[in-house]
Amino acid sequence: MAATVIRYILMSIFGLVGLVLIVIIMLQEGKSAGLGTIGGMADTYWEKNRSRSAEGKLEKITRFAAIAFFVLAFALAFNF
């Protein structure tokens, strides 16, 4: 009985993390360093301080959500 409740809670969290991951990925900007690196514009002030910007924070949240998603997927798959 308790294992079933825990499994439903994990499945709910798994679904929410999946939705959060989708939304955060859709909010991010595309990587547009293609032609900028040819002209030598790769090391700009923006690139060096990217972790302090909103885009950098979205990348950190995406990384955390992806790790949580895979951990929950393995936990649900192997019935922990």
C-alpha positions as CSV (number, residue, x, y, z in Angstrom):
1,M,0.0,0.0,0.0
2,A,2.7,2.5,1.0
3,A,4.8,1.5,-2.0
4,T,2.0,2.3,-4.3
5,V,1.5,5.7,-2.8
6,I,5.2,6.5,-3.1
7,R,5.1,5.3,-6.7
8,Y,2.2,7.6,-7.6
9,I,4.0,10.5,-5.9
10,L,7.2,9.8,-7.9
11,M,5.1,9.6,-11.1
12,S,3.5,12.9,-10.4
13,I,6.9,14.6,-9.7
14,F,8.2,12.9,-12.9
15,G,5.4,14.5,-14.9
16,L,5.9,17.9,-13.4
17,V,9.7,17.8,-13.9
18,G,9.1,16.8,-17.5
19,L,6.7,19.7,-18.1
20,V,9.1,22.1,-16.4
21,L,12.0,20.8,-18.6
22,I,9.9,21.4,-21.7
23,V,9.0,25.0,-20.7
24,I,12.5,25.9,-19.7
25,I,14.0,24.5,-23.0
26,M,11.5,26.5,-25.0
27,L,12.4,29.7,-23.1
28,Q,16.1,29.5,-24.0
29,E,17.7,31.3,-26.9
30,G,19.4,29.5,-29.7
31,K,23.2,29.1,-29.8
32,S,24.2,31.7,-32.3
33,A,28.0,31.5,-32.0
34,G,28.4,30.1,-35.6
35,L,29.6,33.1,-37.5
36,G,30.8,35.0,-34.5
37,T,33.6,32.6,-33.8
38,I,34.9,33.1,-37.4
39,G,35.3,36.8,-36.9
40,G,36.9,36.5,-33.4
41,M,33.9,37.6,-31.5
42,A,33.7,34.5,-29.3
43,D,35.2,36.0,-26.1
44,T,32.8,38.8,-25.6
45,Y,31.8,40.3,-22.2
46,W,28.4,38.6,-22.5
47,E,30.0,35.1,-23.0
48,K,32.3,35.6,-20.0
49,N,29.5,36.7,-17.6
50,R,26.8,34.4,-19.0
51,S,26.3,32.5,-15.7
52,R,25.1,35.7,-14.1
53,S,22.5,36.4,-16.7
54,A,19.0,35.1,-17.0
55,E,20.1,32.8,-19.8
56,G,22.8,31.3,-17.6
57,K,20.3,30.7,-14.8
58,L,18.0,29.0,-17.3
59,E,20.9,26.7,-18.3
60,K,21.6,25.8,-14.7
61,I,17.9,25.0,-14.1
62,T,17.8,23.0,-17.3
63,R,20.8,20.9,-16.1
64,F,19.2,20.3,-12.7
65,A,15.8,19.4,-14.2
66,A,17.4,17.0,-16.7
67,I,19.3,15.2,-13.9
68,A,16.2,15.0,-11.8
69,F,14.2,13.7,-14.8
70,F,16.7,10.9,-15.4
71,V,17.1,9.9,-11.8
72,L,13.3,9.7,-11.4
73,A,13.1,7.7,-14.7
74,F,15.6,5.2,-13.4
75,A,13.9,5.0,-10.0
76,L,10.5,4.4,-11.6
77,A,11.9,1.8,-14.1
78,F,13.7,-0.2,-11.4
79,N,10.9,0.1,-8.8
80,F,13.1,1.6,-6.1
